[in-house]
């Protein structure tokens, strides 16, 4: 799991939504030729706001 997956699932759960595992799910992702541009493109912050 990468940071984006963690942020997405945390925000989803904080909204009271449920997550369900789907063993037959397919996810397509564009291949990268070089790691440096990919890393540079990634967000470097995680902003979560707790309610309550």
LUMTORVO-15006 format. One line per field, with one value per residue: residue number from 1; x, y, z of N, C-alpha, C, O, CB in turn. Coordinates in steps of 0.1 Angstrom, whole numbers. Glycine has a CB too. Layout:
<pts>
lumdo = NUM, ...
n.x = X, ...
n.y = Y, ...
n.z = Z, ...
ca.x = X, ...
ca.y = Y, ...
ca.z = Z, ...
c.x = X, ...
c.y = Y, ...
c.z = Z, ...
o.x = X, ...
o.y = Y, ...
o.z = Z, ...
cb.x = X, ...
cb.y = Y, ...
cb.z = Z, ...
</pts>
This chain:
<pts>
lumdo = 1, 2, 3, 4, 5, 6, 7, 8, 9, 10, 11, 12, 13, 14, 15, 16, 17, 18, 19, 20, 21, 22, 23, 24, 25, 26, 27, 28, 29, 30, 31, 32, 33, 34, 35, 36, 37, 38, 39, 40, 41, 42, 43, 44, 45, 46, 47, 48, 49, 50, 51, 52
n.x = 8, 6, 13, -8, -29, -33, -41, -64, -81, -83, -95, -120, -130, -133, -154, -174, -179, -178, -153, -147, -132, -122, -116, -114, -110, -95, -68, -54, -24, -3, 28, 61, 89, 112, 122, 127, 112, 87, 86, 90, 66, 48, 26, 38, 27, 5, -27, -49, -80, -93, -125, -148
n.y = -12, 22, 56, 72, 54, 49, 74, 79, 57, 63, 88, 81, 63, 80, 95, 79, 58, 25, -1, -26, -57, -69, -96, -101, -78, -56, -36, -11, 4, 30, 23, 33, 49, 60, 63, 87, 110, 101, 100, 126, 136, 127, 135, 152, 154, 148, 153, 151, 154, 152, 145, 155
n.z = 0, -9, 0, -11, -13, 14, 23, 8, 17, 44, 45, 33, 52, 74, 66, 71, 54, 40, 33, 10, 3, -28, -45, -72, -85, -109, -116, -135, -144, -155, -169, -157, -171, -159, -125, -111, -122, -116, -88, -82, -90, -72, -44, -15, 10, 36, 46, 71, 87, 118, 131, 156
ca.x = 0, 14, 7, -20, -39, -36, -48, -78, -89, -85, -106, -132, -135, -136, -167, -184, -181, -172, -144, -149, -122, -127, -104, -115, -108, -84, -64, -44, -16, 6, 42, 70, 102, 122, 117, 129, 100, 75, 88, 88, 52, 40, 24, 47, 21, -7, -35, -61, -86, -102, -138, -153
ca.y = 0, 34, 67, 77, 44, 51, 87, 77, 48, 70, 98, 73, 57, 91, 99, 68, 48, 12, -6, -40, -64, -75, -104, -102, -65, -54, -22, -8, 16, 33, 20, 45, 46, 63, 65, 101, 119, 96, 104, 141, 138, 123, 145, 150, 158, 140, 162, 145, 162, 144, 152, 150
ca.z = 0, -9, 8, -17, -9, 28, 25, 3, 25, 57, 42, 30, 65, 82, 61, 75, 43, 42, 23, 9, -5, -41, -50, -86, -90, -118, -116, -146, -140, -165, -165, -158, -176, -149, -112, -106, -125, -109, -74, -82, -93, -60, -33, -4, 22, 40, 54, 76, 97, 126, 135, 169
c.x = 9, 6, -6, -32, -43, -45, -63, -86, -92, -96, -119, -138, -140, -150, -178, -187, -174, -163, -146, -138, -128, -116, -104, -113, -95, -81, -53, -37, -5, 20, 50, 83, 114, 116, 117, 117, 88, 75, 85, 73, 43, 38, 32, 40, 8, -15, -48, -67, -96, -114, -142, -148
c.y = 12, 45, 72, 67, 46, 63, 85, 68, 55, 80, 92, 69, 69, 97, 89, 58, 35, 7, -21, -46, -71, -83, -105, -88, -64, -39, -20, 4, 18, 30, 33, 40, 49, 67, 80, 110, 114, 100, 119, 144, 136, 134, 142, 154, 149, 149, 154, 153, 153, 152, 146, 156
c.z = 0, -1, 3, -13, 6, 30, 20, 12, 39, 55, 40, 43, 74, 78, 64, 64, 46, 30, 22, 0, -17, -47, -65, -93, -98, -118, -126, -142, -152, -160, -166, -163, -167, -136, -107, -109, -118, -94, -73, -83, -81, -50, -21, 10, 24, 50, 58, 87, 105, 131, 149, 181
o.x = 18, -5, -15, -43, -55, -54, -72, -98, -103, -105, -129, -150, -149, -156, -189, -197, -165, -165, -147, -134, -138, -107, -93, -114, -85, -90, -43, -43, 0, 24, 48, 88, 124, 105, 108, 111, 79, 65, 78, 69, 32, 47, 34, 47, 2, -10, -56, -60, -105, -113, -139, -151
o.y = 13, 43, 75, 71, 46, 63, 89, 72, 53, 81, 97, 70, 67, 104, 91, 51, 35, 11, -27, -40, -78, -77, -108, -87, -70, -31, -27, 14, 8, 33, 42, 29, 42, 73, 85, 117, 122, 105, 123, 155, 141, 142, 130, 157, 145, 152, 152, 159, 148, 164, 135, 153
o.z = 8, 3, 10, -10, 9, 38, 26, 15, 44, 64, 45, 46, 81, 86, 60, 65, 55, 19, 33, -11, -15, -53, -71, -105, -95, -119, -126, -138, -157, -149, -174, -161, -167, -135, -101, -101, -114, -89, -63, -78, -79, -48, -18, 19, 15, 60, 50, 95, 99, 134, 152, 192
cb.x = -10, 17, 17, -19, -34, -23, -41, -77, -82, -72, -102, -129, -124, -126, -166, -197, -176, -182, -129, -163, -114, -133, -105, -128, -107, -86, -59, -51, -8, 5, 47, 71, 104, 130, 124, 141, 98, 75, 102, 96, 47, 46, 9, 60, 18, -4, -38, -57, -94, -94, -149, -150
cb.y = 0, 38, 79, 78, 30, 52, 98, 70, 35, 76, 107, 62, 49, 102, 102, 75, 54, 1, -2, -43, -74, -65, -118, -108, -54, -59, -17, -7, 13, 48, 9, 50, 54, 76, 57, 107, 118, 80, 100, 147, 130, 111, 145, 158, 173, 126, 175, 130, 174, 139, 150, 136
cb.z = 12, -23, 9, -32, -11, 36, 17, -11, 27, 62, 30, 21, 72, 81, 46, 79, 30, 45, 26, 3, 4, -51, -44, -91, -79, -132, -102, -160, -127, -169, -175, -143, -189, -154, -102, -111, -140, -109, -68, -93, -105, -53, -29, -6, 23, 46, 47, 81, 91, 139, 125, 170
</pts>
